Amino acid sequence: MMILFLKVGILPLIDDARPPDADAKWDKCDQWTFSEIFFSCGVKQQLCLDETMSARQGWEALADLYQSASLGNIFRLTVEFNDIKQLLKKQAIQFITSVCTAASELKYLGEDISDQKGKW
């Protein structure tokens, strides 16, 4: 997502607060950025977002969701990791990406996700 924002030149929308001299063009760009964030998320992540948020607020809400090392967040990510299944219609690369993403999030929070710990 950061690469997309960098590519289209809107990274400041998630890094900086709304400037006092922002115009309608800035607001439209902010709304587009928020919609990109929102529609790139799964249903679980969309629940922590609100359509009245700015792109920056949405980005921060997702950061809070995934960077929290609370027991609840670790439990949620562990369940998500252990529930990943290869579905018949799912491409192998999507499956591998799901596993790697969930594993990376747990590693970031300091959890051991070695093969012996995971339920394959």
Secondary structure, DSSP 8 states (H G I E B T S, - for coil): -HHHHHHTT-THHHHS---TT--HHHHHHHHHHHHHHHHTS-HHHHTT--TTS-HHHHHHHHHHHHH---HHHHHHHHHHHHT----TTS-HHHHHHHHHHHHHHHHHTT----TTTS--
